[in-house]
Amino acid sequence: MSNLSEKNAEEYWRRNKSLMVKLGVIWFAVSYGFGILLVDQLNAIHLGGYKLGFWFAQQGSIYTFILLVFYYTWAMGRLDKEFDVEEEE
């Protein structure tokens, strides 16, 4: 990050932390909210023969986490290009 001015470095990290917080909130909502708090309401819906609340508790939060990791990688690649700090191949 030696290419960045102090102001740009602060903006880069502010946006990075903002992205991590947003993605963390989504993961928390899916894993805790859908898998624990809303399980009874979601169990009224069936997905592939299984109750949706059960599915979120067992699989949904894992799949969501994996998708969020890929999204974070993609978003950080864009942010790195924007601030001209991407890794060289």
C-alpha positions as CSV (number, residue, x, y, z in Angstrom):
1,M,0.0,0.0,0.0
2,S,3.0,2.3,-0.3
3,N,1.4,3.8,-3.5
4,L,-1.4,5.4,-1.5
5,S,-1.4,8.7,0.2
6,E,-2.5,8.7,3.9
7,K,-5.9,10.0,2.9
8,N,-6.4,7.4,0.2
9,A,-5.2,4.6,2.6
10,E,-7.8,5.7,5.2
11,E,-10.6,5.7,2.6
12,Y,-9.5,2.3,1.3
13,W,-9.6,0.7,4.8
14,R,-12.8,2.5,5.7
15,R,-14.5,1.0,2.7
16,N,-12.9,-2.4,3.3
17,K,-14.2,-2.4,6.9
18,S,-17.6,-1.2,5.8
19,L,-17.8,-4.1,3.3
20,M,-16.8,-6.6,6.0
21,V,-19.4,-5.3,8.5
22,K,-22.2,-5.5,5.9
23,L,-21.3,-9.0,4.9
24,G,-21.0,-10.0,8.6
25,V,-24.5,-8.7,9.2
26,I,-25.9,-10.7,6.3
27,W,-24.2,-13.8,7.5
28,F,-25.4,-13.3,11.1
29,A,-28.9,-12.6,9.9
30,V,-28.9,-15.8,7.8
31,S,-27.2,-18.1,10.3
32,Y,-28.7,-16.8,13.6
33,G,-31.9,-15.2,12.3
34,F,-33.1,-17.8,9.8
35,G,-31.5,-20.8,11.5
36,I,-32.6,-20.1,15.1
37,L,-35.0,-17.2,15.5
38,L,-37.3,-17.6,12.5
39,V,-37.0,-21.4,12.3
40,D,-40.6,-22.1,13.2
41,Q,-42.0,-19.7,10.6
42,L,-39.6,-21.0,7.9
43,N,-40.5,-24.6,8.7
44,A,-43.9,-24.0,7.2
45,I,-42.1,-23.8,3.8
46,H,-40.5,-27.0,2.3
47,L,-37.4,-27.1,0.1
48,G,-36.6,-30.4,-1.5
49,G,-38.7,-32.3,1.0
50,Y,-37.0,-30.6,4.0
51,K,-38.4,-27.8,6.1
52,L,-36.8,-24.5,5.2
53,G,-35.9,-23.6,8.8
54,F,-34.1,-26.9,9.2
55,W,-32.3,-26.4,5.8
56,F,-31.1,-22.9,6.9
57,A,-29.8,-24.3,10.2
58,Q,-28.0,-27.2,8.5
59,Q,-26.9,-25.9,5.1
60,G,-28.1,-22.4,4.3
61,S,-25.7,-20.6,6.6
62,I,-22.8,-22.5,5.2
63,Y,-23.8,-21.8,1.5
64,T,-24.4,-18.2,2.4
65,F,-20.9,-18.0,4.0
66,I,-19.3,-19.4,0.9
67,L,-21.1,-17.0,-1.4
68,L,-20.1,-14.1,0.8
69,V,-16.5,-15.2,0.7
70,F,-16.6,-15.2,-3.1
71,Y,-18.4,-11.8,-3.2
72,Y,-15.9,-10.3,-0.8
73,T,-13.0,-11.5,-3.0
74,W,-14.7,-10.0,-6.1
75,A,-15.5,-6.7,-4.3
76,M,-12.0,-6.4,-2.9
77,G,-10.5,-7.0,-6.3
78,R,-12.6,-4.1,-7.6
79,L,-11.6,-1.9,-4.7
80,D,-7.9,-2.8,-5.1
81,K,-8.1,-1.7,-8.8
82,E,-9.9,1.5,-7.9
83,F,-7.1,2.4,-5.5
84,D,-4.4,0.9,-7.7
85,V,-3.1,-1.6,-5.2
86,E,-4.0,-4.8,-7.0
87,E,-1.6,-7.7,-6.9
88,E,0.5,-8.3,-9.9
89,E,0.2,-11.6,-11.7
